[in-house]
C-alpha cells in the first residue's frame, strides 16, 4: 500500500515539474504589437553535424529532444548549428503579411526559418550576414521573416541558426504596421547619432587645420572609428556601405574596434601630454598599443573568430581612463572633462555587458539598445570640452605671459634708461680723460720719433761697422786656415788639431779629389776628358765608356780599411817624423791595431824611399804629396 502511494506521489510530482518546465505558447491577438521571446518560451536542439532537416526535427524522435532554455535569452555558441523552436497561440485569425518575426543580432551568419502556412505546411526562407543585403525580405538592418495568413490556433515555428561567432538569439514578434513605425524611428535615431559624429568630426578637422594641434586629428580618427564600429554592429554599414560584400561583416567590426582602441590611446597621449606629466603611464600606453596591434594582426590573419571577444577593448580604454584620472590628480585641469567623458563611456560599456550577459532584465529595452551609442555621444561631447578647455588654458597662459612680458619690458626699459644715463656720464668723463691722455701720448710720440731717428742713424753706423767686422772675420778665417796649413806642413800636430782641418770623410774625399784631378780628369780606360759625377761621393764617371773612377783609386789610400781621416793622420806622422815613429806609437795615437799600423808604415816608408832614390824633393805640399805616390809593386796591397 505504501509503495503504491509513493509511486503515485512521484508521478504527480513529475507531472507538476513537466507543467512548470514545459514550453509556454505565447498568446497573440490583434492588441499585441510586439513580444520579445525570453526564457521558457524558446526551445533548442543542437545539430553539431548539421545533418537534420525540418522533417527530422518535427518527428517524434527529435521533437522530444528539444530542451527548454532557462535563461533570459539563448546564447548561440561559435561554429555550431542549432535549431530553435517557439510556439504561438493565436486567439484570432492572423491576416496575411500582418506580422513578422525579427532577429536582432546582425552578425549571425545564416538563419533558415520554417514558418507554418494556412495549409499546415512550412515555408522555408533564408537570411543572414552571409547573404547579400538585397536578398532580405525588408531592406532593414535586422533579419525579418514574414508570417503568412493563419487561422487562430497554436503553431510552432522552427529556426536553424548557423554562425561562425557566438551570437545572442533575440527574437521578437511584431505587427508589420508597428515594425514600420519602429524602423522609421530607429533610423531617425541612427541618423541623429551619425549626424552628430559627422558634425564633431568636421568641426575638429577644421580646428586641426586652424591651430595645427595633433590631438584634433587623433580625435577625428577616434570619432570616425566609433562611427564605423557602431555601423558595423547595427548593420547600417552592411546596408549602405558594402551590401554586396557580406564577407566584410567578419572583419569590419574587429577593424573598427582596433581603430577605436588605437586612436583612443594616441589621443590620450597627445591631449594630456602623458610623456611629460606621467612617463611611466606613457610607456605603459605604448606597450598596450603594441600588444593590441599584435593581437589584431593575429585575429586578422589566423583566427577571425577572436574578433568576437569585444571585451578585450576594455583594457586599453581602462588604461586611458586611469591615465586621465592620474593626470587630473596631478593638477592638469583639462583632464577633468576627459575623465567625465570616459566615466559615461564606462557606464555605457557596463550596461551593454550586463545586457549581453542577460543580467539587465530590469532595464528597459531602449536603454539597453542605445546605452552605448548615447554614452559615446556624451563622451565625444566632454572630450571636445576637454580639448577646448586646453586651448582656453593655453590662450590664458599666453595672455598672462604676454602681460608679464609687457610689464617686464617696461621695467627693463626704465632700468635701461637709468643705466644709459649713468653710462653716458661715465663715457663723457672717460672721453675727457682720453683727450688728456691723447695730448700726452702725442707729445711722447714726437719724442719717440726723434729718438727713432737717432736710433736709425746709430743702426746705420752699426751696420757699417758689422760689414767691416765681417770683412775682418773673413780675412781672419783665411789667415787661420793658412796658418793651420803652414803648421801642418811645418810642425807636428795632435790628432785633435789635425782633425779640425779634416773633420770627416767628406772633407777628406774632397781634398783627395782636388789634388788628384787638379790638372783635369782623364779616363784611364779610354782617355776621355769629359765626365760626370759618379754614384760614390766625389767619384767621376766617364761619359764615353761609362767607367767610374773612385777618388781613392791610384792613391796611397786605395783598398784601405781604416777611417780616412786616421789614414791621413798616419801619413802625416810618418812624414813629419821622417819615418822614425814606431808602429806602437802610431797604434797608441790612432787607436788602431799595431799590426795594421806596422803594415801601413812600411808602405809609406817605401814611398818615401822611392822619392829619395829618384831624387824628388819635397814641394810646398809636404805630406800630401805622398798621397798620390804608390809603390809600383804594391799598387794592389790590401790593408786590414
C-alpha positions in Angstrom: 0.0 0.0 0.0 2.8 2.4 1.0 4.7 1.5 -2.2 1.6 2.4 -4.4 1.2 5.8 -2.5 4.9 6.6 -3.1 4.7 5.7 -6.8 1.6 8.0 -7.2 3.3 10.9 -5.4 6.4 10.6 -7.7 4.2 10.5 -10.8 2.2 13.6 -9.6 5.5 15.4 -8.8 6.8 14.6 -12.3 3.6 15.9 -13.9 3.9 19.2 -11.9 7.5 19.6 -12.9 6.8 19.0 -16.6 4.0 21.5 -16.5 6.3 24.1 -14.9 9.2 23.4 -17.2 7.1 22.9 -20.4 7.4 25.4 -23.2 4.8 28.1 -23.0 2.9 29.0 -26.1 2.8 32.8 -26.5 -0.7 34.1 -26.7 -1.1 36.6 -29.6 -4.0 38.8 -30.7 -4.5 42.0 -32.6 -3.7 44.1 -29.5 -0.2 42.7 -29.1 2.0 45.0 -31.2 5.3 43.2 -30.2 6.6 40.5 -28.0 10.2 39.5 -27.0 10.8 35.8 -26.6 12.6 35.0 -23.3 13.2 32.0 -21.0 10.6 29.2 -21.1 9.4 30.4 -24.5 12.3 29.1 -26.6 13.4 25.5 -27.0 16.7 24.5 -28.7 18.2 21.3 -30.3 21.9 21.0 -31.0 22.8 19.8 -34.6 26.6 19.6 -34.3 26.9 17.6 -37.6 24.5 19.9 -39.5 22.5 16.9 -40.9 19.0 17.4 -39.6 16.2 18.7 -41.8 12.8 20.2 -40.9 11.2 16.8 -41.3 13.7 15.3 -38.9 13.3 17.9 -36.2 9.4 17.7 -36.4 9.5 13.9 -36.0 8.7 12.4 -32.6 12.3 11.2 -32.4 13.8 14.7 -32.3 10.9 16.7 -31.2 11.1 15.3 -27.8 14.8 16.2 -27.6 14.2 19.9 -27.7 15.3 21.5 -24.5 13.8 24.5 -22.8 16.2 27.4 -22.4 16.0 28.6 -18.8 18.0 31.9 -19.1 16.8 35.2 -20.3 17.6 34.6 -23.9 19.7 31.9 -25.7 23.4 32.4 -26.5 24.4 30.6 -29.7 28.0 29.2 -29.5 30.5 29.9 -32.2 31.0 27.4 -35.1 27.8 25.5 -34.2 24.4 24.7 -35.8 21.4 24.8 -33.6 17.6 24.6 -34.0 15.3 26.9 -32.1 11.5 26.4 -31.7 8.9 28.9 -30.5 5.2 28.4 -30.2 2.3 30.8 -30.9 -1.2 30.6 -29.7 -3.3 33.0 -31.9 -6.6 33.8 -30.3 -7.9 35.2 -33.5 -7.2 34.9 -37.2 -4.0 36.5 -38.5 -4.2 38.3 -41.8 -1.6 37.7 -44.5 1.6 39.8 -44.0 0.2 41.4 -40.9 3.2 40.3 -38.6 6.8 39.3 -38.7 9.5 37.5 -36.6 12.6 39.6 -36.2 16.1 38.6 -35.2 18.4 41.4 -33.7 22.0 40.2 -33.8 23.3 41.4 -37.2 26.4 39.2 -37.0 24.6 35.9 -37.4 25.8 34.2 -40.5 22.8 32.2 -41.5 19.2 31.9 -40.3 16.8 29.5 -42.0 13.2 30.0 -40.9 10.4 27.4 -41.2 7.1 29.2 -40.6 3.6 27.5 -40.9 1.2 28.5 -43.6 -2.6 28.3 -44.0 -2.4 24.8 -45.4 -0.4 23.3 -42.5 2.8 23.2 -44.4 6.1 25.0 -43.6 7.5 27.8 -45.7 11.3 27.9 -45.8 13.2 31.3 -46.1 16.8 32.2 -45.5 18.7 35.3 -44.5 21.9 36.3 -42.5 25.1 38.2 -42.8 26.5 35.7 -45.3 23.9 36.7 -47.9 23.8 39.9 -50.0 21.7 42.6 -48.4 19.4 42.7 -51.4 18.2 39.2 -50.6 16.4 40.3 -47.5 12.7 40.4 -47.1 12.8 44.0 -46.0 15.7 46.5 -46.6 16.3 46.7 -42.9 19.4 46.2 -40.8 17.8 43.3 -38.8 16.6 39.9 -40.0 12.8 39.6 -40.6 10.6 36.7 -41.6 7.0 37.2 -42.8 4.2 35.3 -41.1 1.6 34.3 -43.6 -2.2 34.2 -43.1 -3.1 31.8 -40.3 -6.4 30.9 -38.6 -6.5 31.1 -34.9 -4.8 28.2 -33.1 -1.5 27.0 -31.8 1.6 26.9 -34.1 5.2 26.0 -33.8 8.0 27.9 -35.7 11.5 26.5 -36.3 14.7 28.4 -36.9 18.0 26.8 -38.0 20.9 29.1 -36.9 24.5 28.8 -38.1 27.2 31.3 -37.0 30.9 31.4 -37.1 30.9 33.7 -34.0 28.9 33.4 -30.8 25.7 35.4 -31.1 22.6 36.2 -29.0 19.4 34.7 -30.1 17.0 37.7 -29.6 13.7 37.0 -31.3 10.7 39.3 -31.3 7.2 39.2 -32.7 6.0 42.4 -34.3 2.9 43.6 -36.2 4.0 44.8 -39.6 2.5 48.3 -39.0 4.3 48.6 -35.7 7.5 47.4 -37.3 7.3 50.2 -39.9 6.9 52.8 -37.2 9.7 51.3 -35.1 12.0 51.0 -38.1 11.4 54.7 -39.1 12.0 55.9 -35.6 15.1 53.7 -35.2 16.6 55.0 -38.5 15.8 58.6 -37.5 17.7 58.0 -34.2 20.6 56.5 -36.1 20.6 59.5 -38.4 20.9 61.8 -35.5 23.7 59.7 -34.0 25.8 59.5 -37.2 25.0 63.1 -38.0 26.4 64.2 -34.6 29.5 62.1 -35.3 30.0 63.8 -38.7 29.5 67.2 -37.2 32.0 66.5 -34.4 34.5 65.2 -37.0 34.1 68.1 -39.3 34.4 70.6 -36.5 37.5 69.1 -35.1 39.1 68.7 -38.5 38.6 72.4 -39.1 40.2 73.1 -35.7 43.2 70.9 -36.7 43.6 72.8 -39.9 43.4 76.1 -38.0 45.6 75.5 -34.9 47.7 72.5 -36.2 47.3 70.6 -32.9 47.6 66.9 -33.4 45.1 66.0 -30.8 42.3 67.3 -33.0 43.4 64.9 -35.8 43.6 62.0 -33.4 40.2 62.9 -32.0 38.7 63.0 -35.5 40.1 59.5 -36.3 38.8 58.2 -32.9 35.3 59.6 -33.6 35.2 58.1 -37.1 36.4 54.7 -35.7 33.5 54.8 -33.2 31.1 55.5 -36.0 32.4 52.7 -38.1 32.1 50.3 -35.1 28.5 51.3 -34.5 27.6 51.0 -38.2 29.3 47.5 -38.3 27.4 46.1 -35.3 24.0 47.6 -36.0 24.0 46.6 -39.7 23.9 50.1 -41.1 27.3 49.7 -42.8 26.2 46.4 -44.4 23.1 48.1 -45.7 24.7 51.2 -47.1 28.4 50.7 -47.5 29.1 47.0 -48.6 25.7 45.4 -49.3 27.2 43.1 -51.9 30.3 42.1 -49.9 28.9 40.1 -46.9 32.4 38.6 -46.1 33.4 42.1 -44.8 31.0 41.6 -41.9 33.5 39.2 -40.4 36.3 41.8 -40.3 34.7 45.2 -40.2 33.8 45.4 -36.5 37.1 43.9 -35.5 39.0 46.5 -37.5 36.8 49.3 -36.1 37.3 48.1 -32.5 41.1 48.1 -33.1 40.9 51.6 -34.5 38.9 52.8 -31.5 41.4 51.5 -29.0 44.4 52.7 -31.0 43.3 56.2 -31.6 41.8 56.5 -28.1 45.3 55.8 -26.6 47.1 58.0 -29.1 44.6 60.8 -28.5 45.1 60.4 -24.7 48.9 60.7 -25.0 48.6 63.9 -27.2 45.8 65.6 -25.2 47.1 65.0 -21.7 50.8 65.4 -22.5 51.4 62.0 -20.9 55.1 61.8 -22.0 55.9 64.8 -19.7 53.3 64.5 -16.9 53.4 60.7 -16.4 56.4 59.0 -18.1 55.6 55.5 -16.7 52.0 55.7 -18.0 53.4 56.8 -21.3 55.5 53.7 -21.6 52.5 51.5 -20.4 50.3 53.0 -23.2 53.0 52.3 -25.8 53.2 48.7 -24.6 49.4 48.3 -24.8 49.4 49.7 -28.3 52.0 47.2 -29.4 50.2 44.2 -27.8 46.8 45.3 -29.2 48.3 45.6 -32.7 49.9 42.1 -32.5 46.5 40.7 -31.3 44.7 42.4 -34.2 47.1 41.1 -36.8 46.8 37.6 -35.3 43.0 37.8 -35.5 43.1 39.1 -39.0 45.5 36.5 -40.4 44.9 33.4 -38.3 41.6 33.3 -36.4 38.8 35.8 -37.3 36.6 34.3 -34.6 38.7 36.0 -31.9 37.2 39.3 -33.0 34.1 38.2 -31.1 35.8 38.9 -27.8 35.0 42.6 -27.7 35.6 42.8 -24.0 39.3 42.9 -24.8 38.8 46.6 -25.7 38.0 47.3 -22.1 41.7 47.0 -21.3 43.1 49.9 -23.5 40.0 52.1 -22.7 40.6 51.5 -19.0 44.2 52.5 -19.3 43.1 55.7 -21.0 40.6 56.3 -18.2 43.2 55.6 -15.4 45.7 57.9 -17.2 43.1 60.7 -17.2 42.4 60.3 -13.5 46.1 60.3 -12.7 46.9 63.4 -14.7 43.9 65.2 -13.3 45.1 64.4 -9.8 48.5 66.0 -10.8 46.7 69.3 -11.4 46.1 69.3 -15.2 42.7 70.9 -15.4 41.6 69.9 -18.9 41.8 66.3 -17.7 38.5 66.8 -15.7 36.4 66.8 -18.9 38.4 63.8 -20.2 37.6 61.8 -17.0 33.9 62.8 -17.1 33.6 61.7 -20.8 35.3 58.3 -20.0 33.0 57.9 -17.0 29.9 58.0 -19.2 31.6 55.6 -21.7 32.4 53.2 -18.9 28.7 53.3 -17.8 27.7 52.5 -21.3 30.1 49.6 -21.5 28.8 48.2 -18.2 25.1 48.4 -19.3 26.0 46.8 -22.6 27.9 44.0 -20.9 25.1 43.3 -18.5 22.7 43.2 -21.4 24.9 40.7 -23.3 25.2 38.5 -20.3 21.5 38.6 -19.6 21.6 40.5 -16.3 19.8 43.7 -17.5 16.2 42.4 -17.1 15.1 45.4 -15.1 16.4 47.9 -17.6 14.1 49.0 -20.4 14.9 47.9 -24.0 15.6 51.5 -25.2 18.3 52.0 -22.6 19.9 48.6 -23.2 19.8 49.0 -27.0 21.1 52.6 -27.2 23.1 53.0 -24.0 26.5 52.6 -25.7 25.6 55.0 -28.5 24.3 57.6 -26.1 27.4 57.3 -23.9 29.6 57.6 -26.9 27.8 60.9 -27.7 28.3 62.2 -24.2 31.9 61.1 -24.2 32.6 62.9 -27.5 31.0 66.0 -26.1 33.1 66.1 -23.0 36.2 65.2 -24.9 35.6 68.2 -27.1 35.1 70.3 -24.0 38.5 68.9 -22.8 40.2 69.9 -26.0 38.6 73.4 -25.9 39.5 73.8 -22.2 43.1 73.0 -23.0 43.1 75.6 -25.8 41.4 78.1 -23.4 44.0 77.5 -20.7 46.8 77.8 -23.2 45.4 81.0 -24.5 45.0 82.3 -21.0 48.6 81.3 -20.1 49.7 83.0 -23.4 47.8 86.2 -22.4 49.3 86.1 -18.9 52.7 85.6 -20.3 52.1 88.4 -22.8 51.1 90.8 -19.9 54.0 89.6 -17.9 56.3 90.3 -20.9 54.9 93.8 -21.3 55.5 94.5 -17.6 58.9 93.1 -17.7 59.6 95.1 -20.8 58.6 98.4 -19.1 60.7 97.5 -16.1 63.7 96.7 -18.3 63.2 99.9 -20.3 63.3 102.0 -17.1 66.3 100.2 -15.8 68.0 100.7 -19.2 67.2 104.4 -19.2 68.9 104.8 -15.8 71.9 102.7 -16.9 72.1 104.6 -20.2 72.3 107.9 -18.3 75.0 106.6 -15.9 76.8 105.1 -18.8 76.7 108.3 -20.8 78.1 110.2 -17.9 80.9 107.7 -17.5 81.6 107.8 -21.2 81.8 111.6 -21.2 84.2 111.6 -18.2 86.3 108.9 -19.9 86.3 110.8 -23.1 87.8 113.8 -21.4 90.4 111.7 -19.7 91.2 110.1 -23.1 91.7 113.6 -24.7 94.2 114.5 -22.0 95.9 111.2 -22.4 95.9 111.7 -26.2 97.8 115.0 -25.8 100.3 113.3 -23.5 100.7 110.4 -26.0 101.1 112.8 -28.9 104.0 114.6 -27.0 105.5 111.2 -26.2 105.2 110.1 -29.9 107.1 113.2 -31.0 109.8 112.4 -28.5 109.9 108.8 -29.7 110.1 109.9 -33.3 113.2 111.9 -32.5 114.7 109.0 -30.6 113.9 106.7 -33.5 115.7 108.9 -35.9 118.7 108.8 -33.7 118.4 105.0 -33.4 118.2 104.8 -37.2 121.5 106.8 -37.5 123.1 104.6 -34.9 121.8 101.5 -36.7 123.3 102.7 -39.9 126.7 103.2 -38.2 126.4 99.7 -36.6 125.5 98.2 -39.9 128.7 99.7 -41.5 130.7 98.5 -38.6 129.2 95.0 -39.0 130.2 95.0 -42.6 133.8 95.9 -41.7 133.9 93.3 -39.0 132.6 90.7 -41.4 135.4 91.5 -43.8 137.9 91.3 -41.0 136.4 87.9 -39.9 136.7 86.6 -43.4 140.4 87.7 -43.6 141.0 86.3 -40.1 139.5 82.9 -41.1 141.6 82.9 -44.2 144.7 83.7 -42.2 143.9 81.0 -39.7 143.5 78.4 -42.4 146.8 79.5 -43.9 148.4 79.3 -40.5 146.9 75.9 -40.0 148.2 74.6 -43.3 151.5 76.1 -42.6 151.6 74.4 -39.2 150.6 71.1 -40.8 153.4 71.4 -43.2 156.0 72.6 -40.7 155.2 71.2 -37.3 153.7 68.1 -35.8 150.1 68.5 -34.7 147.9 66.4 -32.4 145.1 64.3 -33.9 142.5 66.7 -32.5 144.3 69.7 -34.1 144.7 67.7 -37.4 141.0 66.6 -37.3 140.0 70.3 -37.1 141.2 70.6 -40.7 140.0 67.1 -41.9 136.9 66.6 -39.7 135.2 63.8 -41.6 135.3 61.5 -44.6 133.6 64.1 -46.9 136.3 66.7 -46.4 139.0 64.1 -46.8 137.4 62.9 -50.1 137.0 66.5 -51.3 140.7 67.1 -50.5 141.7 64.0 -52.4 139.6 65.0 -55.4 141.2 68.4 -55.5 144.8 67.2 -55.5 144.1 64.1 -57.7 142.4 65.9 -60.5 143.9 69.4 -60.1 145.2 69.1 -63.7 141.9 67.8 -65.0 140.2 64.4 -65.4 141.5 61.8 -67.9 139.8 58.4 -68.1 142.3 55.6 -67.5 140.5 53.3 -69.9 139.6 55.5 -73.0 141.4 58.7 -72.2 138.3 60.9 -72.4 138.4 64.2 -70.6 134.6 64.5 -70.2 133.0 63.2 -67.0 130.0 63.4 -64.8 129.6 62.8 -61.1 129.6 59.1 -60.1 127.4 57.3 -57.6 130.1 57.4 -54.8 130.9 60.8 -53.2 133.4 62.8 -55.3 133.9 59.9 -57.8 133.9 60.7 -61.5 132.2 58.7 -64.4 133.5 58.8 -67.9 130.7 59.9 -70.3 132.3 57.9 -73.2 132.9 54.5 -71.7 130.8 54.9 -68.5 133.8 53.9 -66.4 133.6 55.3 -62.9 136.8 56.1 -61.0 136.8 56.4 -57.2 138.5 59.2 -55.5 140.7 56.7 -53.6 141.9 54.8 -56.8 145.6 55.2 -57.5 146.2 56.8 -54.1 148.0 55.6 -51.1 144.6 55.0 -49.5 143.4 52.6 -52.1 142.0 49.4 -50.5 142.4 50.9 -47.0 140.1 49.7 -44.3 140.9 52.2 -41.6 139.0 55.6 -41.4 140.2 58.0 -44.0 141.0 60.8 -41.5 143.1 58.5 -39.4 144.9 57.3 -42.6 145.5 61.0 -43.4 147.0 61.5 -39.9 149.2 58.3 -40.1 150.7 59.6 -43.4 151.2 63.0 -41.8 153.0 61.5 -38.7 155.2 59.4 -41.0 156.1 62.4 -43.0 156.8 64.7 -40.0 158.9 62.1 -38.2 160.6 61.1 -41.5 159.6 57.6 -40.8 161.2 57.3 -37.4 157.9 56.9 -35.4 157.3 53.3 -34.4 154.2 51.2 -35.1 153.5 51.1 -31.4 153.4 54.9 -31.2 151.1 55.0 -34.2 148.8 52.4 -32.6 148.6 54.4 -29.4 147.9 57.7 -31.1 145.4 56.4 -33.7 143.8 53.7 -31.5 144.4 51.2 -34.3 145.9 47.7 -34.1 149.7 47.7 -34.1 149.9 45.2 -36.9 147.8 47.4 -39.2 149.9 50.5 -38.3 153.1 48.5 -39.0 151.9 47.4 -42.5 150.7 50.9 -43.3 154.0 52.4 -42.1 156.0 50.0 -44.3 154.0 51.2 -47.3 154.6 54.9 -46.6 158.3 54.3 -45.9 158.7 52.6 -49.3 157.1 55.6 -51.0 159.4 58.0 -49.1 162.5 55.9 -50.0 161.4 55.9 -53.7 161.2 59.6 -53.6 164.7 59.8 -52.2 166.0 57.3 -54.7 164.5 59.3 -57.6 165.8 62.5 -56.1 162.5 64.2 -55.9 162.4 67.0 -53.5 159.5 68.0 -51.3 157.3 70.7 -52.6 155.2 73.0 -50.6 152.5 70.4 -50.3 154.7 68.4 -47.9 153.0 65.2 -46.6 150.0 65.4 -49.1 152.5 64.7 -51.9 152.8 61.2 -50.6 149.1 60.5 -51.2 149.4 60.1 -54.9 152.6 58.1 -54.7 152.1 54.3 -54.7 154.9 51.7 -55.0 154.9 50.0 -58.3 155.0 46.5 -56.8 152.3 47.4 -54.2 149.5 49.0 -56.1 147.1 46.3 -55.1 148.1 46.0 -51.5 145.2 45.5 -49.1 145.3 47.0 -45.6 143.4 45.2 -42.8 
